[in-house]
Amino acid sequence: MSEENREREPMNPGDEVPPGTVYSGEDLCPECSGSGEKDGEECPNCGGTGKVTEPVGGA
Ligand SMILES: [Zn+2]
């Protein structure tokens, strides 16, 4: 239960796995193409970061 104290970044809707997951990596958000904006507003898919966290490698 000691893992509970780890700091975590909030997940965005476009994140497929929680940040900090071992086999994960950041990729450009497909909704805003990495700009962080969509239709002139903060992209809801990536929370304005322009990046989403995805699993890397086979599972
Ligand atoms: Zn986005």
N, CA, C, O and the ligand as a Tripos MOL2 file, in Angstrom:
@<TRIPOS>MOLECULE
protein
  237   235    60     0     0
PROTEIN
NO_CHARGES

@<TRIPOS>ATOM
      1 N           0.8290   -1.2180    0.0000 N.3       1 MET1
      2 CA          0.0000    0.0000    0.0000 C.3       1 MET1
      3 C           0.8570    1.2610    0.0000 C.2       1 MET1
      4 O           0.3200    2.3670    0.0520 O.2       1 MET1
      5 N           2.1740    1.1160   -0.0570 N.am      2 SER2
      6 CA          3.0320    2.2910    0.0080 C.3       2 SER2
      7 C           3.0190    3.0640   -1.3000 C.2       2 SER2
      8 O           3.5030    4.1940   -1.3550 O.2       2 SER2
      9 N           2.4820    2.4820   -2.3290 N.am      3 GLU3
     10 CA          2.4650    3.1700   -3.6220 C.3       3 GLU3
     11 C           1.5050    4.3440   -3.6400 C.2       3 GLU3
     12 O           1.5590    5.1810   -4.5400 O.2       3 GLU3
     13 N           0.6530    4.4060   -2.6780 N.am      4 GLU4
     14 CA         -0.3860    5.4490   -2.6790 C.3       4 GLU4
     15 C           0.1920    6.8530   -2.5320 C.2       4 GLU4
     16 O          -0.4470    7.8350   -2.9090 O.2       4 GLU4
     17 N           1.3810    6.9450   -1.9920 N.am      5 ASN5
     18 CA          1.9410    8.2710   -1.7350 C.3       5 ASN5
     19 C           2.6850    8.8550   -2.9250 C.2       5 ASN5
     20 O           3.1610    9.9890   -2.8670 O.2       5 ASN5
     21 N           2.7850    8.0960   -3.9890 N.am      6 ARG6
     22 CA          3.4740    8.6310   -5.1520 C.3       6 ARG6
     23 C           2.6920    9.7950   -5.7490 C.2       6 ARG6
     24 O           1.4660    9.7660   -5.8480 O.2       6 ARG6
     25 N           3.4340   10.8070   -6.1390 N.am      7 GLU7
     26 CA          2.7710   11.9360   -6.7850 C.3       7 GLU7
     27 C           2.3310   11.5250   -8.1740 C.2       7 GLU7
     28 O           3.0550   10.8470   -8.9020 O.2       7 GLU7
     29 N           1.1590   11.9400   -8.5170 N.am      8 ARG8
     30 CA          0.6540   11.6030   -9.8420 C.3       8 ARG8
     31 C           0.1210   12.8470  -10.5270 C.2       8 ARG8
     32 O          -0.4560   13.7380   -9.9030 O.2       8 ARG8
     33 N           0.3350   12.8730  -11.8130 N.am      9 GLU9
     34 CA         -0.2940   13.9300  -12.5790 C.3       9 GLU9
     35 C          -1.7110   13.4920  -12.8890 C.2       9 GLU9
     36 O          -1.9640   12.3040  -13.0890 O.2       9 GLU9
     37 N          -2.6230   14.4230  -12.9300 N.am     10 PRO10
     38 CA         -3.9900   14.0560  -13.2940 C.3      10 PRO10
     39 C          -4.0480   13.5470  -14.7190 C.2      10 PRO10
     40 O          -3.3590   14.0510  -15.6050 O.2      10 PRO10
     41 N          -4.8590   12.5670  -14.9220 N.am     11 MET11
     42 CA         -4.9820   12.0240  -16.2740 C.3      11 MET11
     43 C          -5.9010   12.8960  -17.1160 C.2      11 MET11
     44 O          -6.8600   13.4900  -16.6230 O.2      11 MET11
     45 N          -5.5800   12.9510  -18.3790 N.am     12 ASN12
     46 CA         -6.4650   13.6200  -19.3220 C.3      12 ASN12
     47 C          -7.2730   12.5630  -20.0510 C.2      12 ASN12
     48 O          -6.8810   11.3970  -20.0930 O.2      12 ASN12
     49 N          -8.3960   12.9620  -20.6210 N.am     13 PRO13
     50 CA         -9.2400   11.9860  -21.3300 C.3      13 PRO13
     51 C          -8.4860   11.2170  -22.4080 C.2      13 PRO13
     52 O          -8.8070   10.0610  -22.6850 O.2      13 PRO13
     53 N          -7.4970   11.8440  -23.0130 N.am     14 GLY14
     54 CA         -6.7690   11.1860  -24.0920 C.3      14 GLY14
     55 C          -5.6780   10.2530  -23.6050 C.2      14 GLY14
     56 O          -5.0870    9.5140  -24.3920 O.2      14 GLY14
     57 N          -5.4130   10.2850  -22.3250 N.am     15 ASP15
     58 CA         -4.3910    9.3990  -21.7980 C.3      15 ASP15
     59 C          -4.9310    7.9810  -21.6920 C.2      15 ASP15
     60 O          -5.9940    7.7450  -21.1180 O.2      15 ASP15
     61 N          -4.1900    7.0550  -22.2500 N.am     16 GLU16
     62 CA         -4.6550    5.6710  -22.2080 C.3      16 GLU16
     63 C          -4.1590    4.9560  -20.9640 C.2      16 GLU16
     64 O          -4.7580    3.9770  -20.5190 O.2      16 GLU16
     65 N          -3.0820    5.4400  -20.4170 N.am     17 VAL17
     66 CA         -2.5570    4.8650  -19.1860 C.3      17 VAL17
     67 C          -2.1260    6.0010  -18.2710 C.2      17 VAL17
     68 O          -1.8370    7.0950  -18.7570 O.2      17 VAL17
     69 N          -2.0750    5.7810  -16.9840 N.am     18 PRO18
     70 CA         -1.6620    6.8510  -16.0740 C.3      18 PRO18
     71 C          -0.2130    7.2480  -16.3020 C.2      18 PRO18
     72 O           0.6260    6.3900  -16.5780 O.2      18 PRO18
     73 N           0.0970    8.5390  -16.1920 N.am     19 PRO19
     74 CA          1.4870    8.9710  -16.2980 C.3      19 PRO19
     75 C           2.3320    8.2310  -15.2720 C.2      19 PRO19
     76 O           1.9010    8.0470  -14.1340 O.2      19 PRO19
     77 N           3.5160    7.8110  -15.6550 N.am     20 GLY20
     78 CA          4.3770    7.0980  -14.7330 C.3      20 GLY20
     79 C           4.3080    5.5980  -14.9200 C.2      20 GLY20
     80 O           5.1050    4.8570  -14.3440 O.2      20 GLY20
     81 N           3.3560    5.1470  -15.7240 N.am     21 THR21
     82 CA          3.3050    3.7280  -16.0280 C.3      21 THR21
     83 C           4.5950    3.3220  -16.7450 C.2      21 THR21
     84 O           5.0730    4.0320  -17.6290 O.2      21 THR21
     85 N           5.1400    2.1920  -16.3610 N.am     22 VAL22
     86 CA          6.4600    1.8050  -16.8580 C.3      22 VAL22
     87 C           6.5060    1.7660  -18.3780 C.2      22 VAL22
     88 O           7.3220    2.4450  -19.0010 O.2      22 VAL22
     89 N           5.6470    0.9860  -18.9540 N.am     23 TYR23
     90 CA          5.6640    0.8740  -20.4100 C.3      23 TYR23
     91 C           4.6900    1.8620  -21.0240 C.2      23 TYR23
     92 O           3.6680    1.4840  -21.5960 O.2      23 TYR23
     93 N           5.0280    3.1300  -20.8930 N.am     24 SER24
     94 CA          4.1760    4.1460  -21.4760 C.3      24 SER24
     95 C           5.0440    5.2430  -22.0610 C.2      24 SER24
     96 O           6.2180    5.3830  -21.7200 O.2      24 SER24
     97 N           4.4590    5.9940  -22.9220 N.am     25 GLY25
     98 CA          5.1910    7.0870  -23.5200 C.3      25 GLY25
     99 C           4.2300    8.1640  -23.9600 C.2      25 GLY25
    100 O           3.0310    7.9320  -24.1080 O.2      25 GLY25
    101 N           4.7760    9.3460  -24.1670 N.am     26 GLU26
    102 CA          3.9150   10.4300  -24.6020 C.3      26 GLU26
    103 C           3.8680   10.4620  -26.1240 C.2      26 GLU26
    104 O           4.8610   10.2170  -26.8090 O.2      26 GLU26
    105 N           2.7000   10.7670  -26.6140 N.am     27 ASP27
    106 CA          2.5460   10.8830  -28.0520 C.3      27 ASP27
    107 C           1.7240   12.1390  -28.3240 C.2      27 ASP27
    108 O           1.0240   12.6460  -27.4470 O.2      27 ASP27
    109 N           1.8210   12.6170  -29.5270 N.am     28 LEU28
    110 CA          1.0480   13.8010  -29.8620 C.3      28 LEU28
    111 C          -0.4310   13.4860  -29.7940 C.2      28 LEU28
    112 O          -0.8750   12.4150  -30.2070 O.2      28 LEU28
    113 N          -1.1750   14.4240  -29.2740 N.am     29 CYS29
    114 CA         -2.6160   14.2530  -29.1820 C.3      29 CYS29
    115 C          -3.2210   14.2070  -30.5860 C.2      29 CYS29
    116 O          -2.9900   15.1060  -31.3950 O.2      29 CYS29
    117 N          -3.9880   13.1690  -30.8690 N.am     30 PRO30
    118 CA         -4.5730   13.0430  -32.2100 C.3      30 PRO30
    119 C          -5.6830   14.0570  -32.4610 C.2      30 PRO30
    120 O          -6.0350   14.3360  -33.6070 O.2      30 PRO30
    121 N          -6.2210   14.5980  -31.3940 N.am     31 GLU31
    122 CA         -7.3300   15.5370  -31.5550 C.3      31 GLU31
    123 C          -6.8520   16.9180  -31.9850 C.2      31 GLU31
    124 O          -7.5160   17.5950  -32.7690 O.2      31 GLU31
    125 N          -5.7120   17.3270  -31.4760 N.am     32 CYS32
    126 CA         -5.2360   18.6850  -31.7700 C.3      32 CYS32
    127 C          -3.8840   18.6540  -32.4720 C.2      32 CYS32
    128 O          -3.2750   19.6970  -32.7080 O.2      32 CYS32
    129 N          -3.4210   17.4610  -32.8010 N.am     33 SER33
    130 CA         -2.1350   17.2920  -33.4740 C.3      33 SER33
    131 C          -0.9890   17.9120  -32.6830 C.2      33 SER33
    132 O          -0.0090   18.3830  -33.2610 O.2      33 SER33
    133 N          -1.1170   17.9090  -31.3790 N.am     34 GLY34
    134 CA         -0.0260   18.3840  -30.5370 C.3      34 GLY34
    135 C          -0.0440   19.8730  -30.2570 C.2      34 GLY34
    136 O           0.8440   20.3870  -29.5760 O.2      34 GLY34
    137 N          -1.0390   20.5700  -30.7710 N.am     35 SER35
    138 CA         -1.0700   22.0140  -30.5630 C.3      35 SER35
    139 C          -1.6260   22.3770  -29.1870 C.2      35 SER35
    140 O          -1.3570   23.4570  -28.6610 O.2      35 SER35
    141 N          -2.3930   21.4730  -28.6240 N.am     36 GLY36
    142 CA         -2.9980   21.7580  -27.3190 C.3      36 GLY36
    143 C          -4.2570   22.5970  -27.4290 C.2      36 GLY36
    144 O          -4.9090   22.8960  -26.4290 O.2      36 GLY36
    145 N          -4.5850   22.9670  -28.6310 N.am     37 GLU37
    146 CA         -5.7960   23.7590  -28.8290 C.3      37 GLU37
    147 C          -6.6670   23.1200  -29.8940 C.2      37 GLU37
    148 O          -6.1820   22.5200  -30.8530 O.2      37 GLU37
    149 N          -7.9280   23.2650  -29.6990 N.am     38 LYS38
    150 CA         -8.8610   22.7530  -30.6870 C.3      38 LYS38
    151 C          -9.9940   23.7540  -30.8180 C.2      38 LYS38
    152 O         -10.6180   24.1430  -29.8310 O.2      38 LYS38
    153 N         -10.2450   24.1590  -32.0350 N.am     39 ASP39
    154 CA        -11.2810   25.1580  -32.2900 C.3      39 ASP39
    155 C         -11.0500   26.4200  -31.4590 C.2      39 ASP39
    156 O         -12.0040   27.0610  -31.0170 O.2      39 ASP39
    157 N          -9.7850   26.7700  -31.2500 N.am     40 GLY40
    158 CA         -9.4710   28.0020  -30.5450 C.3      40 GLY40
    159 C          -9.5750   27.8900  -29.0370 C.2      40 GLY40
    160 O          -9.4210   28.8790  -28.3200 O.2      40 GLY40
    161 N          -9.8370   26.6710  -28.5520 N.am     41 GLU41
    162 CA         -9.9240   26.4960  -27.1100 C.3      41 GLU41
    163 C          -9.0040   25.3640  -26.6720 C.2      41 GLU41
    164 O          -8.4940   24.6010  -27.4920 O.2      41 GLU41
    165 N          -8.8100   25.2750  -25.3890 N.am     42 GLU42
    166 CA         -7.9740   24.2020  -24.8640 C.3      42 GLU42
    167 C          -8.5310   22.8540  -25.2780 C.2      42 GLU42
    168 O          -9.7140   22.5690  -25.0920 O.2      42 GLU42
    169 N          -7.6690   22.0360  -25.8380 N.am     43 CYS43
    170 CA         -8.1100   20.7250  -26.3010 C.3      43 CYS43
    171 C          -8.5530   19.8660  -25.1160 C.2      43 CYS43
    172 O          -7.7830   19.6510  -24.1800 O.2      43 CYS43
    173 N          -9.7870   19.3780  -25.1550 N.am     44 PRO44
    174 CA        -10.2910   18.5900  -24.0320 C.3      44 PRO44
    175 C          -9.6820   17.2000  -23.9630 C.2      44 PRO44
    176 O          -9.6990   16.5540  -22.9150 O.2      44 PRO44
    177 N          -9.1490   16.7490  -25.0750 N.am     45 ASN45
    178 CA         -8.6110   15.3850  -25.1030 C.3      45 ASN45
    179 C          -7.3040   15.2760  -24.3340 C.2      45 ASN45
    180 O          -7.0510   14.2790  -23.6570 O.2      45 ASN45
    181 N          -6.4860   16.2960  -24.4410 N.am     46 CYS46
    182 CA         -5.1740   16.2460  -23.8040 C.3      46 CYS46
    183 C          -5.0480   17.2910  -22.7040 C.2      46 CYS46
    184 O          -3.9960   17.4140  -22.0760 O.2      46 CYS46
    185 N          -6.1080   18.0370  -22.4730 N.am     47 GLY47
    186 CA         -6.0790   19.0430  -21.4230 C.3      47 GLY47
    187 C          -5.1880   20.2210  -21.7670 C.2      47 GLY47
    188 O          -4.7480   20.9500  -20.8780 O.2      47 GLY47
    189 N          -4.9200   20.4110  -23.0390 N.am     48 GLY48
    190 CA         -4.1240   21.5550  -23.4670 C.3      48 GLY48
    191 C          -2.6320   21.2800  -23.4970 C.2      48 GLY48
    192 O          -1.8360   22.1680  -23.8030 O.2      48 GLY48
    193 N          -2.2530   20.0480  -23.1790 N.am     49 THR49
    194 CA         -0.8260   19.7300  -23.1820 C.3      49 THR49
    195 C          -0.3250   19.3940  -24.5780 C.2      49 THR49
    196 O           0.8670   19.5120  -24.8590 O.2      49 THR49
    197 N          -1.2200   18.9800  -25.4400 N.am     50 GLY50
    198 CA         -0.8220   18.5780  -26.7830 C.3      50 GLY50
    199 C          -0.2600   17.1610  -26.8190 C.2      50 GLY50
    200 O           0.1650   16.6740  -27.8670 O.2      50 GLY50
    201 N          -0.2640   16.5200  -25.6790 N.am     51 LYS51
    202 CA          0.3040   15.1800  -25.6210 C.3      51 LYS51
    203 C          -0.6260   14.2530  -24.8620 C.2      51 LYS51
    204 O          -1.3520   14.6780  -23.9630 O.2      51 LYS51
    205 N          -0.5950   12.9950  -25.2310 N.am     52 VAL52
    206 CA         -1.3340   11.9950  -24.4910 C.3      52 VAL52
    207 C          -0.3700   10.8790  -24.1020 C.2      52 VAL52
    208 O           0.6410   10.6630  -24.7700 O.2      52 VAL52
    209 N          -0.6750   10.2000  -23.0600 N.am     53 THR53
    210 CA          0.1730    9.1010  -22.5990 C.3      53 THR53
    211 C          -0.4030    7.7860  -23.0940 C.2      53 THR53
    212 O          -1.5680    7.4670  -22.8570 O.2      53 THR53
    213 N           0.4330    7.0380  -23.7820 N.am     54 GLU54
    214 CA         -0.0300    5.7820  -24.3480 C.3      54 GLU54
    215 C           0.8710    4.6440  -23.9150 C.2      54 GLU54
    216 O           2.0360    4.8590  -23.5780 O.2      54 GLU54
    217 N           0.3390    3.4480  -23.9230 N.am     55 PRO55
    218 CA          1.1910    2.2980  -23.6300 C.3      55 PRO55
    219 C           2.1970    2.0700  -24.7540 C.2      55 PRO55
    220 O           1.8910    2.2870  -25.9260 O.2      55 PRO55
    221 N           3.3670    1.6420  -24.3960 N.am     56 VAL56
    222 CA          4.4190    1.3990  -25.3780 C.3      56 VAL56
    223 C           4.7980   -0.0780  -25.3470 C.2      56 VAL56
    224 O           4.8870   -0.6920  -24.2840 O.2      56 VAL56
    225 N           5.0140   -0.6200  -26.5120 N.am     57 GLY57
    226 CA          5.3900   -2.0240  -26.5820 C.3      57 GLY57
    227 C           4.1840   -2.9300  -26.4650 C.2      57 GLY57
    228 O           3.0610   -2.4580  -26.2860 O.2      57 GLY57
    229 N           4.4060   -4.2020  -26.5650 N.am     58 GLY58
    230 CA          3.2980   -5.1410  -26.4910 C.3      58 GLY58
    231 C           2.8300   -5.3230  -25.0700 C.2      58 GLY58
    232 O           3.5630   -5.0730  -24.1130 O.2      58 GLY58
    233 N           1.6170   -5.7570  -24.9540 N.am     59 ALA59
    234 CA          1.0780   -5.9890  -23.6210 C.3      59 ALA59
    235 C           0.6940   -7.4590  -23.4770 C.2      59 ALA59
    236 O           0.2150   -7.8720  -22.4210 O.2      59 ALA59
    237 ZN         -5.1750   17.6370  -27.7200 Zn       60 ZN60
@<TRIPOS>BOND
     1     1     2 1
     2     2     3 1
     3     3     4 2
     4     3     5 am
     5     5     6 1
     6     6     7 1
     7     7     8 2
     8     7     9 am
     9     9    10 1
    10    10    11 1
    11    11    12 2
    12    11    13 am
    13    13    14 1
    14    14    15 1
    15    15    16 2
    16    15    17 am
    17    17    18 1
    18    18    19 1
    19    19    20 2
    20    19    21 am
    21    21    22 1
    22    22    23 1
    23    23    24 2
    24    23    25 am
    25    25    26 1
    26    26    27 1
    27    27    28 2
    28    27    29 am
    29    29    30 1
    30    30    31 1
    31    31    32 2
    32    31    33 am
    33    33    34 1
    34    34    35 1
    35    35    36 2
    36    35    37 am
    37    37    38 1
    38    38    39 1
    39    39    40 2
    40    39    41 am
    41    41    42 1
    42    42    43 1
    43    43    44 2
    44    43    45 am
    45    45    46 1
    46    46    47 1
    47    47    48 2
    48    47    49 am
    49    49    50 1
    50    50    51 1
    51    51    52 2
    52    51    53 am
    53    53    54 1
    54    54    55 1
    55    55    56 2
    56    55    57 am
    57    57    58 1
    58    58    59 1
    59    59    60 2
    60    59    61 am
    61    61    62 1
    62    62    63 1
    63    63    64 2
    64    63    65 am
    65    65    66 1
    66    66    67 1
    67    67    68 2
    68    67    69 am
    69    69    70 1
    70    70    71 1
    71    71    72 2
    72    71    73 am
    73    73    74 1
    74    74    75 1
    75    75    76 2
    76    75    77 am
    77    77    78 1
    78    78    79 1
    79    79    80 2
    80    79    81 am
    81    81    82 1
    82    82    83 1
    83    83    84 2
    84    83    85 am
    85    85    86 1
    86    86    87 1
    87    87    88 2
    88    87    89 am
    89    89    90 1
    90    90    91 1
    91    91    92 2
    92    91    93 am
    93    93    94 1
    94    94    95 1
    95    95    96 2
    96    95    97 am
    97    97    98 1
    98    98    99 1
    99    99   100 2
   100    99   101 am
   101   101   102 1
   102   102   103 1
   103   103   104 2
   104   103   105 am
   105   105   106 1
   106   106   107 1
   107   107   108 2
   108   107   109 am
   109   109   110 1
   110   110   111 1
   111   111   112 2
   112   111   113 am
   113   113   114 1
   114   114   115 1
   115   115   116 2
   116   115   117 am
   117   117   118 1
   118   118   119 1
   119   119   120 2
   120   119   121 am
   121   121   122 1
   122   122   123 1
   123   123   124 2
   124   123   125 am
   125   125   126 1
   126   126   127 1
   127   127   128 2
   128   127   129 am
   129   129   130 1
   130   130   131 1
   131   131   132 2
   132   131   133 am
   133   133   134 1
   134   134   135 1
   135   135   136 2
   136   135   137 am
   137   137   138 1
   138   138   139 1
   139   139   140 2
   140   139   141 am
   141   141   142 1
   142   142   143 1
   143   143   144 2
   144   143   145 am
   145   145   146 1
   146   146   147 1
   147   147   148 2
   148   147   149 am
   149   149   150 1
   150   150   151 1
   151   151   152 2
   152   151   153 am
   153   153   154 1
   154   154   155 1
   155   155   156 2
   156   155   157 am
   157   157   158 1
   158   158   159 1
   159   159   160 2
   160   159   161 am
   161   161   162 1
   162   162   163 1
   163   163   164 2
   164   163   165 am
   165   165   166 1
   166   166   167 1
   167   167   168 2
   168   167   169 am
   169   169   170 1
   170   170   171 1
   171   171   172 2
   172   171   173 am
   173   173   174 1
   174   174   175 1
   175   175   176 2
   176   175   177 am
   177   177   178 1
   178   178   179 1
   179   179   180 2
   180   179   181 am
   181   181   182 1
   182   182   183 1
   183   183   184 2
   184   183   185 am
   185   185   186 1
   186   186   187 1
   187   187   188 2
   188   187   189 am
   189   189   190 1
   190   190   191 1
   191   191   192 2
   192   191   193 am
   193   193   194 1
   194   194   195 1
   195   195   196 2
   196   195   197 am
   197   197   198 1
   198   198   199 1
   199   199   200 2
   200   199   201 am
   201   201   202 1
   202   202   203 1
   203   203   204 2
   204   203   205 am
   205   205   206 1
   206   206   207 1
   207   207   208 2
   208   207   209 am
   209   209   210 1
   210   210   211 1
   211   211   212 2
   212   211   213 am
   213   213   214 1
   214   214   215 1
   215   215   216 2
   216   215   217 am
   217   217   218 1
   218   218   219 1
   219   219   220 2
   220   219   221 am
   221   221   222 1
   222   222   223 1
   223   223   224 2
   224   223   225 am
   225   225   226 1
   226   226   227 1
   227   227   228 2
   228   227   229 am
   229   229   230 1
   230   230   231 1
   231   231   232 2
   232   231   233 am
   233   233   234 1
   234   234   235 1
   235   235   236 2
@<TRIPOS>SUBSTRUCTURE
     1 MET1         2 RESIDUE 1 A MET
     2 SER2         6 RESIDUE 1 A SER
     3 GLU3        10 RESIDUE 1 A GLU
     4 GLU4        14 RESIDUE 1 A GLU
     5 ASN5        18 RESIDUE 1 A ASN
     6 ARG6        22 RESIDUE 1 A ARG
     7 GLU7        26 RESIDUE 1 A GLU
     8 ARG8        30 RESIDUE 1 A ARG
     9 GLU9        34 RESIDUE 1 A GLU
    10 PRO10       38 RESIDUE 1 A PRO
    11 MET11       42 RESIDUE 1 A MET
    12 ASN12       46 RESIDUE 1 A ASN
    13 PRO13       50 RESIDUE 1 A PRO
    14 GLY14       54 RESIDUE 1 A GLY
    15 ASP15       58 RESIDUE 1 A ASP
    16 GLU16       62 RESIDUE 1 A GLU
    17 VAL17       66 RESIDUE 1 A VAL
    18 PRO18       70 RESIDUE 1 A PRO
    19 PRO19       74 RESIDUE 1 A PRO
    20 GLY20       78 RESIDUE 1 A GLY
    21 THR21       82 RESIDUE 1 A THR
    22 VAL22       86 RESIDUE 1 A VAL
    23 TYR23       90 RESIDUE 1 A TYR
    24 SER24       94 RESIDUE 1 A SER
    25 GLY25       98 RESIDUE 1 A GLY
    26 GLU26      102 RESIDUE 1 A GLU
    27 ASP27      106 RESIDUE 1 A ASP
    28 LEU28      110 RESIDUE 1 A LEU
    29 CYS29      114 RESIDUE 1 A CYS
    30 PRO30      118 RESIDUE 1 A PRO
    31 GLU31      122 RESIDUE 1 A GLU
    32 CYS32      126 RESIDUE 1 A CYS
    33 SER33      130 RESIDUE 1 A SER
    34 GLY34      134 RESIDUE 1 A GLY
    35 SER35      138 RESIDUE 1 A SER
    36 GLY36      142 RESIDUE 1 A GLY
    37 GLU37      146 RESIDUE 1 A GLU
    38 LYS38      150 RESIDUE 1 A LYS
    39 ASP39      154 RESIDUE 1 A ASP
    40 GLY40      158 RESIDUE 1 A GLY
    41 GLU41      162 RESIDUE 1 A GLU
    42 GLU42      166 RESIDUE 1 A GLU
    43 CYS43      170 RESIDUE 1 A CYS
    44 PRO44      174 RESIDUE 1 A PRO
    45 ASN45      178 RESIDUE 1 A ASN
    46 CYS46      182 RESIDUE 1 A CYS
    47 GLY47      186 RESIDUE 1 A GLY
    48 GLY48      190 RESIDUE 1 A GLY
    49 THR49      194 RESIDUE 1 A THR
    50 GLY50      198 RESIDUE 1 A GLY
    51 LYS51      202 RESIDUE 1 A LYS
    52 VAL52      206 RESIDUE 1 A VAL
    53 THR53      210 RESIDUE 1 A THR
    54 GLU54      214 RESIDUE 1 A GLU
    55 PRO55      218 RESIDUE 1 A PRO
    56 VAL56      222 RESIDUE 1 A VAL
    57 GLY57      226 RESIDUE 1 A GLY
    58 GLY58      230 RESIDUE 1 A GLY
    59 ALA59      234 RESIDUE 1 A ALA
    60 ZN60       237 GROUP 0 **** ****
